[in-house]
Amino acid sequence: MGDKQLGKVIKEARNKLGLTQKEVSEKAGVNMNWFARFERGEENASQETRDTIFKILKIKISYSVD
């Protein structure tokens, strides 16, 4: 899954749960501006950070890090 496609999945899941970027970033312990860029597919994240965000947003994705 490409970064932009992943960002779209993250944004849709966040909106479905009624969460703001600020709420997700605070729960994940990341900077809100970084999270906004990550959601747009402009930033990468460590597997640990991705897993944390996926857990918060209740996303189940199987992916591999190249």
HELIX and SHEET records of a PDB file:
HELIX    1   1 ASP A    3  LYS A   16  1                                  14    
HELIX    2   2 GLN A   21  ALA A   28  1                                   8    
HELIX    3   3 MET A   32  GLU A   39  1                                   8    
HELIX    4   4 GLN A   47  LEU A   57  1                                  11    
END                                                                             
